[in-house]
Amino acid sequence: MPHAQSPWPSACVVVQNATDPLAIANSVKNAIREIDKDQPVTDVKSMDQIVVESVSQPRFRTLLLGGFALLALVLAAVGIYGVMSYSVTQRTSEIGIRMALGAQRGDVLKLVVRQGMTLALLGVGIGLLAAFALTRVMSSLLFGVSAADPISFLGVSILLSAVALLACSIPARRATKVDPLVALRYE
């Protein structure tokens, strides 16, 4: 387009070659100066540099968001473990009474784990529904992955469920190994 029809404050020239793009920069500058010696030639870049600069801000935001997501996942796992472990520890006297009345360790363990996992799976289900509801907000920030990526949703759900399972079973095993008289006096 002629400059008079569409005036821009600057102009760009794109040159394609088979060798190193910056190796021919001086030749291109000389060719431009032969046409118009008053034209300034500045900011010579390769197409790779232009592409890297164009995606640097979105890449930074994505890495930052990914870091915060990983931190949130770790905090969620630690929180789930803490709450579930505390809940089971608070039931030590109940477990002692059950053991004193003749309940088998395996049955008590199953009861505690089942009750804890019911709460954990309910929480994972509510979290999945909320995450699916918020996928539209995230879709503009993602590239090459859908906002409702089933692998991500499944992986996080399995990880948090496994943490909840460990958080229930470890303290429950510890509580079932305690002597029922000691567990009855616990608090």
Stockholm file with secondary structure:
# STOCKHOLM 1.0

chainA/1-187         MPHAQSPWPSACVVVQNATDPLAIANSVKNAIREIDKDQPVTDVKSMDQIVVESVSQPRFRTLLLGGFALLALVLAAVGIYGVMSYSVTQRTSEIGIRMALGAQRGDVLKLVVRQGMTLALLGVGIGLLAAFALTRVMSSLLFGVSAADPISFLGVSILLSAVALLACSIPARRATKVDPLVALRYE
#=GR chainA/1-187 SS CCTTTSCCSSCCCCCCCSSCGGGGHHHHHHHHHHHCTTCCCCCCCCHHHHHHHHHHHHHHHHHHHHHHHHHHHHHHHHHHHHHHHHHHHHTHHHHHHHHHTTCCHHHHHHHHHHHHHHHHHHHHHHHHHHHHHTHHHHGGGCSSSCTTCHHHHHHHHHHHHHHHHHHHHHHHHHHHTSCHHHHHHCC
#=GC SS_cons         CCTTTSCCSSCCCCCCCSSCGGGGHHHHHHHHHHHCTTCCCCCCCCHHHHHHHHHHHHHHHHHHHHHHHHHHHHHHHHHHHHHHHHHHHHTHHHHHHHHHTTCCHHHHHHHHHHHHHHHHHHHHHHHHHHHHHTHHHHGGGCSSSCTTCHHHHHHHHHHHHHHHHHHHHHHHHHHHTSCHHHHHHCC
//
